[in-house]
């Protein structure tokens, strides 16, 4: 049976390994990603339109939420 200290040792070793791993390379800013949370943050009560960058990627959950609320997406440059 593992003791509390055994579990702590295992967790700390794993955390150290994760924290010391190099970050994945990024290839620049890329296209903006819009999640359901982003949509909820950006809409005030009663708004019927959401303006988003033309090249934005919208998550399926965000699209479903917009459709349910009958909010129109306007793509801007």
Secondary structure, 3 states (H helix, E strand, C coil): CCCHHHHHHHHHHHHHHHHHCCCCCCCCCCCCEECHHHHHHHCCCCCCEEEEECCCEECHHHHHHHHHCCCEEEEEC
